[in-house]
Amino acid sequence: MAQHDREEKESTRTIEVGLVRNITESDVVEALRLGRRGRVYDLDTTYWSGMPVSPEQPAFQVLNYRTPRGENNQQDIAWLQSGNDAQLGFLSELVIGTAHTGTHLDALSHITCGPGSEWYGGFKADKYLGDFGPLRCDAASIPPIVTRGLLIDVAKYMGVTALPKSHVISADLLVEVLDTSGAEVRVNDAVLVRTGYMSVWPAAERVNYKGAGLDRSAGEFLAEQRVVLVGADTEALEVQPSVDPSNPLPVHAQLLTKAGIYILELANLEQLSADGVGEFCFVCLPLRIKGATGSMVRPVAIA
């Protein structure tokens, strides 16, 4: 019985990580070889108090918690009050916000479907949702991701700085871009789609470009290729508002809930595009926060 329980537990852990479980040591070695020039591209947006976040998410704040002036005036920290001829002080802060702030990964528990609020792996809210978040497929279950990265630069293909508001990226369009560039999507890839939105984000004019993204056909196409992650330089990855009359987030439902493919949002892809980098080693290290349905990340591309 104990052996059966251990095997069942291990099987659950394997399910929880999604398709990333299929990345082999050989895949990692091959991905690392793509960093031929040793150039590191930071795909992070940076985080600051009052930065733009989706309206359904809480505001992001960084607040002073302890400061040298406050410590000196309050004199409530014993080890700073005696034997401190160096007049040492320190600063610390309180960070408040959702894991879905700025450049971030969506965990596989982020989206639920059906009357039982079920997420990837067949886990349902009635059994696997606790007071402090999901008990399965949370951010703590996401492993480090090192694999081949592929940029599909739709904005460059269309000859624009950024795609217009709510522009639909279909599977046919993705295939056109791939065929023109001579690139191919491979199993276990991390695929990043550029709309050019980062060229105007976070300026107010971003509203004129907001919402461009993948439609259901594009999500299904990438899922069929057995990629492990799909990302974009937008807040939602998929076209908003949805062009699917039956689902406001069909691509999220397809990738996260059905396929076990992670979603990366608000990735800064501008420098990759400017340098014409299409293939690279992709590295993404999520924070292992139990109960979180996503993770702020600082992914890099190495070319």
SULRACOR-V510682 format. One record per pair of residues at least 24 apart in sequence whose C-alpha atoms are under 7 Angstrom apart, sorted by the first residue. I is the first residue (numbers start at 1). J is the second residue. D is the distance in Angstrom with one decimal. If there is no record, write none. Layout:
I;J;D  I;J;D
This chain:
15;121;6.2  16;121;6.7  16;136;6.6  16;137;4.9  16;141;6.5  17;137;6.9  17;141;6.1  17;142;5.7  17;143;7.0  18;260;4.2  18;261;6.1  19;228;5.2  19;260;5.6  19;261;6.0  20;228;5.3  22;188;7.0  23;188;6.1  27;147;6.4  28;146;5.9  28;147;5.5  31;147;5.2  31;148;4.8  31;281;4.9  32;281;5.7  34;280;5.4  34;281;5.5  34;303;5.9  35;280;6.4  35;281;6.0  35;302;4.9  35;303;4.0  36;303;5.9  37;303;5.8  38;302;6.3  38;303;5.9  39;302;5.5  39;303;5.3  40;300;6.5  40;301;5.8  40;302;4.6  40;303;6.6  41;300;5.4  41;301;5.0  41;302;6.2  42;299;6.6  42;300;4.9  42;301;6.8  43;267;5.3  43;268;4.5  43;269;6.2  43;298;6.6  43;299;5.5  43;300;5.5  44;103;5.6  44;267;5.9  44;268;5.7  44;298;5.1  44;299;6.4  45;102;6.2  45;103;5.9  45;267;6.8  45;268;5.9  47;102;6.5  52;202;6.8  53;101;6.2  57;98;6.8  58;97;6.0  58;98;6.3  59;97;5.9  60;96;5.7  60;97;4.4  61;95;5.8  61;96;5.1  61;97;6.4  62;93;6.6  62;94;5.9  62;95;4.6  62;96;6.5  63;93;5.4  63;94;5.1  63;95;6.4  64;92;6.3  64;93;4.5  64;94;6.3  65;92;5.5  65;93;4.5  65;94;5.8  66;91;5.2  66;92;5.1  66;93;6.7  67;91;4.6  67;92;6.9  99;292;6.9  99;294;5.3  99;295;4.9  99;296;5.4  100;294;6.0  100;295;6.6  100;296;6.5  101;296;6.4  102;266;6.0  102;296;6.9  103;265;5.7  103;266;4.7  103;267;5.4  103;296;5.9  103;297;6.0  104;264;5.7  104;265;5.6  104;294;6.8  104;295;5.4  104;296;4.2  104;297;5.1  105;262;6.8  105;263;5.6  105;264;4.6  105;265;6.5  105;294;5.3  105;295;5.3  105;296;6.5  105;297;6.8  106;262;6.1  106;263;5.3  106;264;6.5  106;293;6.4  106;294;4.4  106;295;6.8  107;137;6.6  107;138;5.8  107;139;5.5  107;262;6.5  107;293;5.0  107;294;4.6  108;137;5.5  108;138;6.9  108;256;5.2  108;257;6.5  108;260;6.4  108;262;6.6  109;134;6.9  109;137;5.3  109;138;6.0  109;293;5.8  110;293;5.0  110;294;7.0  111;252;7.0  111;253;6.6  111;256;6.9  111;257;6.5  112;257;6.8  119;257;5.2  120;256;6.6  120;257;4.3  120;258;6.1  120;260;6.3  132;291;5.6  133;291;3.9  133;292;6.2  134;291;5.2  135;291;6.5  138;290;6.3  138;291;5.4  138;292;5.5  138;293;5.3  139;287;6.9  139;288;5.6  139;289;5.5  139;290;6.2  139;291;6.8  139;292;5.2  139;293;5.7  139;294;5.4  139;295;6.2  140;288;3.8  140;289;4.9  140;290;5.0  142;286;6.8  144;284;6.1  144;285;4.8  144;286;6.5  145;283;5.7  145;284;5.1  145;285;6.4  146;282;5.6  146;283;4.6  146;284;6.6  147;189;6.3  147;190;6.7  147;281;6.0  147;282;5.4  147;283;6.9  148;189;5.2  148;190;6.2  148;280;6.0  148;281;5.0  148;282;5.7  149;189;5.7  149;190;4.7  149;191;5.9  149;279;5.7  149;280;5.0  149;281;5.5  149;282;4.9  150;189;6.9  150;190;6.3  150;191;4.9  150;192;6.1  150;278;5.6  150;279;4.8  150;280;6.6  151;191;6.1  151;192;4.9  151;193;6.0  151;278;4.8  151;279;6.5  152;177;6.9  152;178;6.9  152;192;6.1  152;193;4.8  152;194;6.3  153;193;6.0  153;194;4.8  153;273;6.9  154;193;6.9  154;194;5.7  154;195;5.9  155;194;6.3  155;195;5.0  155;196;5.8  161;196;5.8  162;195;5.6  162;196;4.0  162;197;5.6  162;209;6.9  163;195;5.5  163;196;6.4  163;209;6.3  163;212;6.5  164;208;6.6  164;209;4.7  164;212;6.7  165;208;5.5  165;209;4.0  165;210;5.0  165;211;5.5  165;212;5.5  166;210;6.4  166;211;4.3  166;212;4.1  166;213;6.9  166;239;5.7  166;240;5.6  166;241;6.9  167;212;4.4  167;213;6.4  167;239;6.8  168;212;6.1  168;213;5.7  168;214;6.1  168;215;6.3  168;239;5.9  169;213;5.5  169;214;4.6  169;215;6.0  169;218;6.9  170;214;6.0  170;215;5.5  170;217;5.8  170;218;4.9  171;217;5.2  171;218;3.9  171;221;6.0  185;225;6.8  186;225;6.5  186;227;6.9  187;225;5.8  187;226;5.0  187;227;5.2  188;226;6.1  188;227;4.4  188;228;5.1  189;227;4.8  189;228;5.9  189;229;6.9  190;227;6.2  190;228;5.9  190;229;4.6  190;230;5.9  191;229;6.2  191;230;4.9  191;231;6.2  192;230;5.8  192;231;4.5  192;232;5.3  193;231;6.1  193;232;4.7  194;232;5.8  194;233;5.9  194;269;6.5  195;233;6.6  197;233;6.1  197;234;6.3  198;233;6.1  198;268;6.1  198;270;6.8  199;270;6.9  211;239;5.3  211;240;4.4  211;241;6.8  212;239;4.9  212;240;6.6  213;237;5.5  213;238;4.1  213;239;3.9  214;238;4.2  214;239;5.3  215;239;5.9  215;251;6.6  216;250;5.8  216;251;5.4  219;251;5.2  219;254;6.7  219;255;6.8  220;254;6.9  223;255;6.6  223;259;6.6  228;261;5.0  228;262;6.4  229;261;5.2  229;262;4.6  229;263;5.7  230;262;6.4  230;263;5.1  230;264;6.2  231;263;5.4  231;264;4.1  231;265;5.6  232;264;6.4  232;265;5.4  232;266;6.2  232;267;5.9  233;265;6.0  233;266;4.2  233;267;4.5  233;268;5.8  233;269;6.6  234;265;5.8  234;266;4.7  235;265;5.6  235;266;5.5  236;265;6.4  237;265;6.1
